[in-house]
Amino acid sequence: PQPSRPAGCNLCAVTQAQREIILLHELAHARFITDQVYRNYVWWFWHNGLSAGQRADIGKYLQSLGYDRGVPDMLVNEMQAFILHTPESEFFSSKAAGLNSPQLAQLRAAFWYRLAGILPLQSTPGYRLP
């Protein structure tokens, strides 16, 4: 959405900062859908970078937002968009997702550090992480 202040609807206002957060979040979805290497890595991170408890807490958080926990691809896609690309704001609460600030920072750092070590300059069709 464009920054706006609709008359008579204070809750409908969108600031430039909110717009930037929304854009980052949606671009994360675009990368997940279009970059197979990244998508495979996100799946790997879901299973290996998060504990079972963290996956459960994130699943509960996403369910509280109206997402269906029975759709694994959606859970993983939303996890990466919220946890890794959406800063703390009215759009994302790490506490509600079962993470304190140091845990969130540690997860983000681990995700980006490992990703930097595995992504080739150009992805190849059908690439799968070992």
Sequence and secondary structure as in RCSB ss.txt:
>XXXX:A:sequence
PQPSRPAGCNLCAVTQAQREIILLHELAHARFITDQVYRNYVWWFWHNGLSAGQRADIGKYLQSLGYDRGVPDML
VNEMQAFILHTPESEFFSSKAAGLNSPQLAQLRAAFWYRLAGILPLQSTPGYRLP
>XXXX:A:secstr
   B  TT GGG B HHHHHHHHHHHHHHHHHHH HHHHHHHHHHHHHTS HHHHHHHHHHHHHTT  TT HHHH
HHHHIIIIIH  SBTTB TTTTT  HHHHHHHHHHHHHHHHHH  SS  TT    
